[in-house]
Amino acid sequence: MEAIDVSVYTLGIWLVHPGRENDFVQAWRDLARKTKEDFPHAKAVLMHDHDVRNRFISTGPWESLEQAEVWRASEVFKQSMEGMREMLEHFEARTLDEAASIGWDSP
């Protein structure tokens, strides 16, 4: 597997209408699958907040800011967001630069 140099991460904070959590997870998976078709090196994770049951956090690395911007401007992203709109109370998108990290194999 080819390693990529990560320079930027995208972060999504999703507040889902109570009772729509399963629908949202399926819609997010669909977005991730479609994203992978256009961006084969894309990786992402969706996490569920233990304390706020209808809050989800997603994040993923990108090779460049430009690549992340192309993804957010893509029809796949726009159409997926439109389809999820009715499930969401709130959505917040962020773009982050890595400040520090530690690997699992670091001492």
FIVEXPA-752046 format. One line per field, with one value per residue (C-alpha): z negated, y negated, x negated; residue number from 1. Coordinates in pm, 1 decimal, m for minus. Example, Ala and Ser with C-alpha at 12.3 -4.5 7.8 and 13.67 -1.06 7.14 Angstrom:
% residues 2
zz	m780.0  m714.0
yy	450.0  106.0
xx	m1230.0  m1367.0
seq	1  2
END
This chain:
% residues 107
zz	0.0  98.6  m189.0  m146.5  m305.3  m509.5  m536.3  m617.2  m781.0  m739.1  m1042.3  m1054.7  m1364.9  m1300.6  m1531.2  m1410.9  m1489.4  m1764.3  m1615.5  m1282.6  m1395.4  m1195.5  m882.8  m921.7  m963.0  m643.5  m455.0  m581.6  m469.9  m125.6  m109.1  m216.3  44.9  323.3  206.1  225.1  590.7  680.2  429.3  402.5  121.7  m90.1  m446.6  m700.0  m1030.9  m1180.8  m1559.5  m1784.7  m2096.2  m2417.6  m2607.0  m2338.5  m2169.6  m1857.7  m1794.5  m1549.8  m1459.1  m1129.2  m1026.9  m754.1  m615.4  m276.1  m71.6  m31.0  m106.3  264.5  264.7  m37.3  131.0  454.1  252.4  67.2  398.2  568.4  674.4  460.7  146.8  236.2  321.9  12.8  m210.7  m49.6  m115.9  m480.9  m549.8  m679.0  m930.6  m1079.6  m1349.1  m1286.8  m1082.1  m1124.6  m883.8  m965.8  m786.3  m1011.7  m977.6  m1179.8  m1471.8  m1636.1  m1632.3  m1791.1  m1621.8  m1787.6  m1747.7  m1903.8  m2237.5
yy	0.0  m340.1  m587.7  m944.0  m1256.1  m1413.6  m1788.7  m1865.8  m1705.0  m1772.7  m1759.4  m1745.4  m1794.2  m1658.3  m1706.6  m1470.2  m1493.7  m1235.8  m912.8  m970.2  m839.1  m513.8  m695.1  m942.9  m673.2  m505.2  m837.1  m911.5  m566.1  m634.5  m965.3  m791.4  m516.9  m768.5  m980.6  m675.5  m628.7  m978.7  m991.5  m638.3  m735.0  m891.2  m772.0  m880.1  m780.2  m860.2  m863.1  m866.7  m1084.5  m888.5  m1191.7  m1351.3  m1058.9  m1249.0  m1405.9  m1252.7  m1362.1  m1272.3  m1328.2  m1226.9  m1313.5  m1471.7  m1504.5  m1879.4  m2168.1  m2183.3  m1820.4  m1879.3  m2188.0  m1996.4  m1729.1  m1981.8  m2152.3  m1820.1  m1719.0  m1404.6  m1612.7  m1871.0  m1609.4  m1403.3  m1708.6  m1801.7  m1450.4  m1464.1  m1813.6  m1690.1  m1463.3  m1738.7  m1995.0  m2139.8  m2072.7  m2234.0  m2176.9  m2254.7  m2223.8  m2156.6  m2151.1  m1896.5  m2055.7  m1742.9  m1368.6  m1047.9  m710.1  m392.8  m250.4  m554.1  m505.6
xx	0.0  m130.0  m178.7  m60.7  m198.5  77.8  77.9  440.2  742.9  1110.1  1336.2  1714.0  1926.8  2273.6  2573.1  2844.7  3214.9  3285.1  3412.0  3232.8  2892.1  2905.5  3023.6  2740.0  2474.6  2596.2  2594.1  2241.9  2125.0  2270.7  2082.6  1761.2  1804.3  1867.2  1574.7  1347.5  1446.0  1322.1  1034.5  887.6  646.2  921.2  960.6  1217.2  1365.6  1704.3  1718.4  2023.8  2016.2  2078.6  2207.4  2426.2  2598.5  2699.2  2355.6  2109.3  1756.9  1591.9  1234.5  996.7  653.5  590.9  274.5  325.2  555.6  640.6  754.0  980.3  1126.6  1190.6  1374.0  1590.4  1675.6  1758.6  2108.6  2077.0  2023.2  2289.5  2553.4  2475.5  2502.9  2833.9  2963.9  2853.1  2988.0  3325.6  3150.2  2934.7  2995.1  2649.0  2336.4  1997.5  1707.4  1345.9  1014.0  717.4  339.1  146.4  m38.0  m186.0  m137.6  m254.6  m251.6  m135.7  m484.6  m658.9  m834.3
seq	1  2  3  4  5  6  7  8  9  10  11  12  13  14  15  16  17  18  19  20  21  22  23  24  25  26  27  28  29  30  31  32  33  34  35  36  37  38  39  40  41  42  43  44  45  46  47  48  49  50  51  52  53  54  55  56  57  58  59  60  61  62  63  64  65  66  67  68  69  70  71  72  73  74  75  76  77  78  79  80  81  82  83  84  85  86  87  88  89  90  91  92  93  94  95  96  97  98  99  100  101  102  103  104  105  106  107
END
